[in-house]
């Protein structure tokens, strides 16, 4: 799994860290309260509210199959009393909640899933919440634009490398005096060597499984897959010039694809790669 990196937004002069995780972005509640009176105690004051406990419980029941509902009932019954106290760490430890994160170290503090952070923002100030949502959405729009740009760049690189790839096929695999149809069939088979090595299926198999999809198998590739495809095209061109038979090249390319996908995405990214 890729290591999450913090990003940040600025809301009414306050820098707020965002922690990306697999199940969504988490916003630093510790940062959110910096410029509010009594900032050190505001998070725990919010957690003491019965409405807050009810909201957190509902969120966990919807999003967290490991949530300890039995322990939650005890907390809910105590919420609202003068003696009631609840910290983020206590909530997490007792209920196995994952909507809040309490951490120490350089990026320490209390973080909350964006759904919960927005609710906390309403409690702090409706105006602050609106600016928080606005800046958060701006960040997400910028990230989306960057991903599209990176994807298009990698698709372009993939097409350029494919020209190198097809030239190697022409020089090495296609006999003299072949017809255009024969050459096209050879190119198609070599393209599917890469498709099988990386996607686990040929272009025709993908089209059969996705009859209503626009484009082809590579148009629906992830950014990570396009990066690896670019590498495989160059490597296959070298292997072709070395005279390796197609079956041997396919095995090598598949092993490389698996290794590179594991590096980029971890084991979850290679479940369907092996041929």
Secondary structure, 3 states (H helix, E strand, C coil): CCCCCEEEEEECCEEEEEEEECCEEEEEHHHHCCCCCCHHHHHHHHHHCHHHHHHHHHHHHHHCCCCCHHHHHHHHHHCCCCCCCCCHHHHHHHHCCCCEEEECCCCCEEEEEHHHHHHHHHHHCHHHHHHHHHHHHHHHHHHHHHHHHHHHHHHHHHHHHHHHHHHHHHHHCCCCCCCHHHHHHHHHHHHHHHHHHHHCCCHHHHHHHCCCCCCCCCCCCCHHHHHHHHHHHHHHHHHHHCCCCHHHHHHHHHHHHHHHHHHHHCHHHHCCCCC
